[in-house]
Amino acid sequence: MDKILIQPDLCDGCGDCEEACSKLYGTSRISVREIDGSFYPIICQQCEDAPCRRICPTDAIEMDITSEKCIGCGLCMMVCPFGSITIHERKAHKCHQCPDKETPACIKACSKRAIAKVDTERMKFDKQKEHIDKLSSLGKKKRKSTNMIGILTANSRTKKVLHKEV
């Protein structure tokens, strides 16, 4: 599954992502907040067990919010753990990752590359492979230190140290 990844350390707060989203949907589904001189783009994280989806009295929320079903009650906005849902013109709005576009508008607009789309399954596989590579290399190092040359070398080093101290 693809997911939008935010890298706040790269964000300069320019607002280009908000503007691009707003042009596309009439209201921005991403918001950039400043805290202590750092900027944080806020978007829907597409929670697996989404509290907004559970609380919606009209079942208007899936990947996106069905505007025909939404009554603008704001319950979804109140329970969102990320504060990514907004109410505009009496309807709730949240990022749905521009499923009809190859690249979401916010990603295209971000000149600092603070927003990216990543394949989470691929990322998980890469991390697992990296971990397995580390484990397999650890096993190889142990085998090398127990071979005959390693024992003889260690033995001769010990003798040299002992003879120098005497």
Buried (B, 14 or more C-beta within 10 A) or exposed (E): EBBBBBEBEBBEBBBBBBBBBBEBBEBBBBBBEEEEEEBBBBBBBBBEEBBBBEBBEEEBBEEBBBEEEBEBBEBBBEBBEEEBBBBBEEBBBBBBBBEEEEEBBBBBBBEBEBBBBEEEEEEEEEEEEEEEEEEEEEEEEEEEEEEEEEEEEEEEEEEEEEEEEE
